[in-house]
Amino acid sequence: MTSRLLLLIFLILVAGAALAREPESYPSFPSHLTAPAAVRAAARLAHALRDPLVAERLDLPPDVLDAARRDCLEAARGPLPAEARADALSCAADLGADVRSFLGDAQAPVRAAAAALLGARARKELLPLAGDADPEVAATALGLLCADDARTTLGDLDDAGRARVAALSADRSVDRGHAAELALCLPDRPAKKKR
C-alpha cells in the first residue's frame, strides 16, 4: 500500500512538472509590436531575460526567442514613433540581434539607442557619430568612448571632434551623465586655491 501511494505521489509530481513546462505557461512576448505599449512590454521582458536566473527559470524555447527577436527588429525598422523604435531596438539587442545598421538611422533617438547598445566595443562605428547633427547622439557616442579610453578617443578625434567634446560637455541640453563622461576627455583643469 505504501509503495502504491508513493508511486501515485511521484506520478502526480512528474505530471505537474510536465504541465508546468507546456508553452501555455511561458510568459509570452506581444505578438504584434504595432503600438508603443506592446513594444515597451516586449523590451521589458527581453531585458529581464538577460539575467541568467530569469532566463533559466522561464526556460523559453529558442524558437520563441527567435520569433521575438525578429518581431523586435521589424518594429525597430517600422513606422512607430522614434522612442518606441528605440525600445524595439533595445528589445532586439537584448535578445541577441546585431544593431549596428541602426547607427545610420534617420531618427536621432534610434541612432542614440544603437550607440548606447553597442557601447565602446564598437569604437570604429561610433567615431563618425562625433559629427552627428543631433547633440544627444554625438554626446552618447563620444561619452561612451571617453569613458572607455579618453586618451585613445582624443587621439582618434580631429580638432573639430575635440572641440565638439568640449562644447557638448558644457551644453546644458545634453544628458548630464553623458556630460560627465565627456568631461573625462577634457584637459585637467587647475585646482582652485584654498583660502
Buried (B, 14 or more C-beta within 10 A) or exposed (E): EEEEEEEEEEEEEEEEEEEEEEEEEEEBBBEEBBEBEBBBBBBBBBBEBEEEEBEEEBEBEEEBBEBBBEBBBBBBBEEBEBBBBBBBBBBBBBBEBEBEEBBEBEBBBBBBBBBBBBEBEBBEBBBEBBBBEBBBBBBBBBBBBBBBBBEEBBEBBEEEBBEBBBBBBEBEEBBEEBBEBBBBBBEEEEEEEEE
